[in-house]
Each structure stands twice: as C-alpha cells, then as structure tokens.
C-alpha cells in the first residue's frame, strides 16, 4: 500500500561496462519499514544481497527477485529527501 509521501520508483540504465550495478539497468523501489520488509523477504526465501546501509537520506538494500534480477530497495528519510528535491516539487 502506498504511503502518504510522494516518491519515485526509478529505473536507471547503465553502460555495459559499469561496475556500479550488475546488469544493464537497476530498478529502485521506495519502501516503508525496511527492517520489517527485509525480515519478511528473508522468511519467504528471497535472496538479500547485502546488509541494509543507512545514510542520512535513507536506508538501502539489494535483493534478487524471482527472475534473478538485482533490485535496490530504498526507505527514504523523508525530511532529508524533501530538502534534497525541494518540497512541493512536482517534476
């Protein structure tokens, strides 16, 4: 269920020789309650690639979906995120 904050699901293409992300593109999904989500995903047998990283602008973790694609999950710190993109920004 979507939260009350605006956010983005981001699909980012990468050059074939990029070492930032495995593959040609990255899917980044905004989530809520990362810790509970990671636990639920582990309980369902989803492969968690790394540990949850916490930054001032949010938490991140990578998983492998059912098709073998690496996906980034992001739980933003809304206060910092709003400051970064500007409150009320619609585009």
MODELLER restraints for C-alpha pairs under 7 A, 6 or more apart:
rsr = mdl.restraints
at = mdl.atoms
rsr.add(forms.Gaussian(group=physical.xy_distance, feature=features.Distance(at['CA:7:A'], at['CA:30:A']), mean=6.78, stdev=0.5))
rsr.add(forms.Gaussian(group=physical.xy_distance, feature=features.Distance(at['CA:8:A'], at['CA:30:A']), mean=6.51, stdev=0.5))
rsr.add(forms.Gaussian(group=physical.xy_distance, feature=features.Distance(at['CA:9:A'], at['CA:28:A']), mean=5.72, stdev=0.5))
rsr.add(forms.Gaussian(group=physical.xy_distance, feature=features.Distance(at['CA:9:A'], at['CA:29:A']), mean=4.83, stdev=0.5))
rsr.add(forms.Gaussian(group=physical.xy_distance, feature=features.Distance(at['CA:9:A'], at['CA:30:A']), mean=6.09, stdev=0.5))
rsr.add(forms.Gaussian(group=physical.xy_distance, feature=features.Distance(at['CA:10:A'], at['CA:27:A']), mean=5.86, stdev=0.5))
rsr.add(forms.Gaussian(group=physical.xy_distance, feature=features.Distance(at['CA:10:A'], at['CA:28:A']), mean=4.98, stdev=0.5))
rsr.add(forms.Gaussian(group=physical.xy_distance, feature=features.Distance(at['CA:10:A'], at['CA:29:A']), mean=6.62, stdev=0.5))
rsr.add(forms.Gaussian(group=physical.xy_distance, feature=features.Distance(at['CA:11:A'], at['CA:25:A']), mean=6.72, stdev=0.5))
rsr.add(forms.Gaussian(group=physical.xy_distance, feature=features.Distance(at['CA:11:A'], at['CA:26:A']), mean=5.58, stdev=0.5))
rsr.add(forms.Gaussian(group=physical.xy_distance, feature=features.Distance(at['CA:11:A'], at['CA:27:A']), mean=4.64, stdev=0.5))
rsr.add(forms.Gaussian(group=physical.xy_distance, feature=features.Distance(at['CA:11:A'], at['CA:28:A']), mean=6.29, stdev=0.5))
rsr.add(forms.Gaussian(group=physical.xy_distance, feature=features.Distance(at['CA:12:A'], at['CA:25:A']), mean=5.31, stdev=0.5))
rsr.add(forms.Gaussian(group=physical.xy_distance, feature=features.Distance(at['CA:12:A'], at['CA:26:A']), mean=5.13, stdev=0.5))
rsr.add(forms.Gaussian(group=physical.xy_distance, feature=features.Distance(at['CA:12:A'], at['CA:27:A']), mean=6.62, stdev=0.5))
rsr.add(forms.Gaussian(group=physical.xy_distance, feature=features.Distance(at['CA:13:A'], at['CA:24:A']), mean=5.86, stdev=0.5))
rsr.add(forms.Gaussian(group=physical.xy_distance, feature=features.Distance(at['CA:13:A'], at['CA:25:A']), mean=4.10, stdev=0.5))
rsr.add(forms.Gaussian(group=physical.xy_distance, feature=features.Distance(at['CA:13:A'], at['CA:26:A']), mean=6.47, stdev=0.5))
rsr.add(forms.Gaussian(group=physical.xy_distance, feature=features.Distance(at['CA:14:A'], at['CA:24:A']), mean=5.10, stdev=0.5))
rsr.add(forms.Gaussian(group=physical.xy_distance, feature=features.Distance(at['CA:14:A'], at['CA:25:A']), mean=5.36, stdev=0.5))
rsr.add(forms.Gaussian(group=physical.xy_distance, feature=features.Distance(at['CA:15:A'], at['CA:24:A']), mean=6.46, stdev=0.5))
rsr.add(forms.Gaussian(group=physical.xy_distance, feature=features.Distance(at['CA:16:A'], at['CA:24:A']), mean=5.85, stdev=0.5))
rsr.add(forms.Gaussian(group=physical.xy_distance, feature=features.Distance(at['CA:26:A'], at['CA:71:A']), mean=6.35, stdev=0.5))
rsr.add(forms.Gaussian(group=physical.xy_distance, feature=features.Distance(at['CA:27:A'], at['CA:71:A']), mean=5.22, stdev=0.5))
rsr.add(forms.Gaussian(group=physical.xy_distance, feature=features.Distance(at['CA:27:A'], at['CA:72:A']), mean=6.10, stdev=0.5))
rsr.add(forms.Gaussian(group=physical.xy_distance, feature=features.Distance(at['CA:28:A'], at['CA:71:A']), mean=6.14, stdev=0.5))
rsr.add(forms.Gaussian(group=physical.xy_distance, feature=features.Distance(at['CA:28:A'], at['CA:72:A']), mean=4.62, stdev=0.5))
rsr.add(forms.Gaussian(group=physical.xy_distance, feature=features.Distance(at['CA:28:A'], at['CA:73:A']), mean=5.65, stdev=0.5))
rsr.add(forms.Gaussian(group=physical.xy_distance, feature=features.Distance(at['CA:28:A'], at['CA:74:A']), mean=6.88, stdev=0.5))
rsr.add(forms.Gaussian(group=physical.xy_distance, feature=features.Distance(at['CA:29:A'], at['CA:72:A']), mean=6.38, stdev=0.5))
rsr.add(forms.Gaussian(group=physical.xy_distance, feature=features.Distance(at['CA:29:A'], at['CA:73:A']), mean=4.97, stdev=0.5))
rsr.add(forms.Gaussian(group=physical.xy_distance, feature=features.Distance(at['CA:29:A'], at['CA:74:A']), mean=6.01, stdev=0.5))
rsr.add(forms.Gaussian(group=physical.xy_distance, feature=features.Distance(at['CA:30:A'], at['CA:73:A']), mean=6.03, stdev=0.5))
rsr.add(forms.Gaussian(group=physical.xy_distance, feature=features.Distance(at['CA:30:A'], at['CA:74:A']), mean=4.80, stdev=0.5))
rsr.add(forms.Gaussian(group=physical.xy_distance, feature=features.Distance(at['CA:30:A'], at['CA:75:A']), mean=5.76, stdev=0.5))
rsr.add(forms.Gaussian(group=physical.xy_distance, feature=features.Distance(at['CA:31:A'], at['CA:73:A']), mean=6.48, stdev=0.5))
rsr.add(forms.Gaussian(group=physical.xy_distance, feature=features.Distance(at['CA:31:A'], at['CA:74:A']), mean=5.78, stdev=0.5))
rsr.add(forms.Gaussian(group=physical.xy_distance, feature=features.Distance(at['CA:31:A'], at['CA:75:A']), mean=5.06, stdev=0.5))
rsr.add(forms.Gaussian(group=physical.xy_distance, feature=features.Distance(at['CA:32:A'], at['CA:75:A']), mean=5.59, stdev=0.5))
rsr.add(forms.Gaussian(group=physical.xy_distance, feature=features.Distance(at['CA:33:A'], at['CA:75:A']), mean=6.97, stdev=0.5))
rsr.add(forms.Gaussian(group=physical.xy_distance, feature=features.Distance(at['CA:34:A'], at['CA:75:A']), mean=6.05, stdev=0.5))
rsr.add(forms.Gaussian(group=physical.xy_distance, feature=features.Distance(at['CA:46:A'], at['CA:64:A']), mean=6.78, stdev=0.5))
rsr.add(forms.Gaussian(group=physical.xy_distance, feature=features.Distance(at['CA:47:A'], at['CA:63:A']), mean=5.67, stdev=0.5))
rsr.add(forms.Gaussian(group=physical.xy_distance, feature=features.Distance(at['CA:47:A'], at['CA:64:A']), mean=5.40, stdev=0.5))
rsr.add(forms.Gaussian(group=physical.xy_distance, feature=features.Distance(at['CA:48:A'], at['CA:62:A']), mean=6.21, stdev=0.5))
rsr.add(forms.Gaussian(group=physical.xy_distance, feature=features.Distance(at['CA:48:A'], at['CA:63:A']), mean=4.51, stdev=0.5))
rsr.add(forms.Gaussian(group=physical.xy_distance, feature=features.Distance(at['CA:48:A'], at['CA:64:A']), mean=6.64, stdev=0.5))
rsr.add(forms.Gaussian(group=physical.xy_distance, feature=features.Distance(at['CA:49:A'], at['CA:62:A']), mean=5.36, stdev=0.5))
rsr.add(forms.Gaussian(group=physical.xy_distance, feature=features.Distance(at['CA:49:A'], at['CA:63:A']), mean=5.25, stdev=0.5))
rsr.add(forms.Gaussian(group=physical.xy_distance, feature=features.Distance(at['CA:49:A'], at['CA:64:A']), mean=6.97, stdev=0.5))
rsr.add(forms.Gaussian(group=physical.xy_distance, feature=features.Distance(at['CA:50:A'], at['CA:61:A']), mean=6.30, stdev=0.5))
rsr.add(forms.Gaussian(group=physical.xy_distance, feature=features.Distance(at['CA:50:A'], at['CA:62:A']), mean=6.15, stdev=0.5))
rsr.add(forms.Gaussian(group=physical.xy_distance, feature=features.Distance(at['CA:51:A'], at['CA:61:A']), mean=6.32, stdev=0.5))
rsr.add(forms.Gaussian(group=physical.xy_distance, feature=features.Distance(at['CA:52:A'], at['CA:59:A']), mean=6.44, stdev=0.5))
rsr.add(forms.Gaussian(group=physical.xy_distance, feature=features.Distance(at['CA:52:A'], at['CA:60:A']), mean=5.55, stdev=0.5))
rsr.add(forms.Gaussian(group=physical.xy_distance, feature=features.Distance(at['CA:52:A'], at['CA:61:A']), mean=4.76, stdev=0.5))
rsr.add(forms.Gaussian(group=physical.xy_distance, feature=features.Distance(at['CA:53:A'], at['CA:59:A']), mean=5.46, stdev=0.5))
rsr.add(forms.Gaussian(group=physical.xy_distance, feature=features.Distance(at['CA:53:A'], at['CA:60:A']), mean=5.18, stdev=0.5))
rsr.add(forms.Gaussian(group=physical.xy_distance, feature=features.Distance(at['CA:53:A'], at['CA:61:A']), mean=6.40, stdev=0.5))
rsr.add(forms.Gaussian(group=physical.xy_distance, feature=features.Distance(at['CA:54:A'], at['CA:60:A']), mean=6.57, stdev=0.5))
rsr.add(forms.Gaussian(group=physical.xy_distance, feature=features.Distance(at['CA:56:A'], at['CA:77:A']), mean=6.97, stdev=0.5))
rsr.add(forms.Gaussian(group=physical.xy_distance, feature=features.Distance(at['CA:57:A'], at['CA:76:A']), mean=5.78, stdev=0.5))
rsr.add(forms.Gaussian(group=physical.xy_distance, feature=features.Distance(at['CA:57:A'], at['CA:77:A']), mean=4.93, stdev=0.5))
rsr.add(forms.Gaussian(group=physical.xy_distance, feature=features.Distance(at['CA:57:A'], at['CA:80:A']), mean=5.36, stdev=0.5))
rsr.add(forms.Gaussian(group=physical.xy_distance, feature=features.Distance(at['CA:57:A'], at['CA:81:A']), mean=5.81, stdev=0.5))
rsr.add(forms.Gaussian(group=physical.xy_distance, feature=features.Distance(at['CA:58:A'], at['CA:74:A']), mean=6.76, stdev=0.5))
rsr.add(forms.Gaussian(group=physical.xy_distance, feature=features.Distance(at['CA:58:A'], at['CA:75:A']), mean=5.39, stdev=0.5))
rsr.add(forms.Gaussian(group=physical.xy_distance, feature=features.Distance(at['CA:58:A'], at['CA:76:A']), mean=3.98, stdev=0.5))
rsr.add(forms.Gaussian(group=physical.xy_distance, feature=features.Distance(at['CA:58:A'], at['CA:77:A']), mean=4.57, stdev=0.5))
rsr.add(forms.Gaussian(group=physical.xy_distance, feature=features.Distance(at['CA:59:A'], at['CA:74:A']), mean=5.62, stdev=0.5))
rsr.add(forms.Gaussian(group=physical.xy_distance, feature=features.Distance(at['CA:59:A'], at['CA:75:A']), mean=5.03, stdev=0.5))
rsr.add(forms.Gaussian(group=physical.xy_distance, feature=features.Distance(at['CA:59:A'], at['CA:76:A']), mean=6.29, stdev=0.5))
rsr.add(forms.Gaussian(group=physical.xy_distance, feature=features.Distance(at['CA:60:A'], at['CA:72:A']), mean=6.80, stdev=0.5))
rsr.add(forms.Gaussian(group=physical.xy_distance, feature=features.Distance(at['CA:60:A'], at['CA:73:A']), mean=5.57, stdev=0.5))
rsr.add(forms.Gaussian(group=physical.xy_distance, feature=features.Distance(at['CA:60:A'], at['CA:74:A']), mean=4.66, stdev=0.5))
rsr.add(forms.Gaussian(group=physical.xy_distance, feature=features.Distance(at['CA:60:A'], at['CA:75:A']), mean=6.54, stdev=0.5))
rsr.add(forms.Gaussian(group=physical.xy_distance, feature=features.Distance(at['CA:61:A'], at['CA:72:A']), mean=5.80, stdev=0.5))
rsr.add(forms.Gaussian(group=physical.xy_distance, feature=features.Distance(at['CA:61:A'], at['CA:73:A']), mean=5.42, stdev=0.5))
rsr.add(forms.Gaussian(group=physical.xy_distance, feature=features.Distance(at['CA:61:A'], at['CA:74:A']), mean=6.91, stdev=0.5))
rsr.add(forms.Gaussian(group=physical.xy_distance, feature=features.Distance(at['CA:62:A'], at['CA:70:A']), mean=6.53, stdev=0.5))
rsr.add(forms.Gaussian(group=physical.xy_distance, feature=features.Distance(at['CA:62:A'], at['CA:71:A']), mean=5.46, stdev=0.5))
rsr.add(forms.Gaussian(group=physical.xy_distance, feature=features.Distance(at['CA:62:A'], at['CA:72:A']), mean=4.47, stdev=0.5))
rsr.add(forms.Gaussian(group=physical.xy_distance, feature=features.Distance(at['CA:62:A'], at['CA:73:A']), mean=6.13, stdev=0.5))
rsr.add(forms.Gaussian(group=physical.xy_distance, feature=features.Distance(at['CA:63:A'], at['CA:70:A']), mean=5.65, stdev=0.5))
rsr.add(forms.Gaussian(group=physical.xy_distance, feature=features.Distance(at['CA:63:A'], at['CA:71:A']), mean=5.34, stdev=0.5))
rsr.add(forms.Gaussian(group=physical.xy_distance, feature=features.Distance(at['CA:63:A'], at['CA:72:A']), mean=6.55, stdev=0.5))
rsr.add(forms.Gaussian(group=physical.xy_distance, feature=features.Distance(at['CA:64:A'], at['CA:70:A']), mean=4.57, stdev=0.5))
rsr.add(forms.Gaussian(group=physical.xy_distance, feature=features.Distance(at['CA:64:A'], at['CA:71:A']), mean=6.15, stdev=0.5))
rsr.add(forms.Gaussian(group=physical.xy_distance, feature=features.Distance(at['CA:65:A'], at['CA:71:A']), mean=6.94, stdev=0.5))
